[in-house]
Amino acid sequence: MDSFAKPLRTLATDAKWFARATDVRVLFVRLEGDLRKPALTAIQYQEYHADNHSPWMVLEDAYEKREHGWLARAHRLVKAHRARRKALSKAGIYIEPVFSDGDRPVHPFAVFATAVARILDAQRAPLSGVVIVLAPKRERMRQVCAR
């Protein structure tokens, strides 16, 4: 049991530090398969850390040979932003939509980068920034958090 508990405690401590340290841009975590689900849960909980003001979005899309998964990730970002926008509007907080019709770049990574940029531009108080958790199910790299 301690073989699971110790790395998860370390991850939770590092993730809390990451949530506080807004100047830190990347937290890289490599795990064995058995720790994947509890580790993602520990990472996701940091969105609710008292010092955090950024929405956290978890993207589990795998690397794809053709376009490396960037279109799927961009689609999930936009979908998550739309859901967050709807929920925040009920609390009287308005954030901008991400895309307007016909306003999408052509290259898959450009679609993803544009979605991230638009989500950042759309943030309003009390939100600031965004944390994107890349957690591909298949790939050498298991989990990366990028602010």
Secondary structure by P-SEA (a helix, b strand, c coil): caaaaaaaaaaaaaaaaaaacccccbbbbbbcccaaaaaaaaaaaccccccccbbbbbbcccccccccaaaaaaaaaaaaaaaaaaaaaaacbbbbbccccccccccaaaaaaaaaaaaaaaccccccbbbbbbccccccccbbbcc
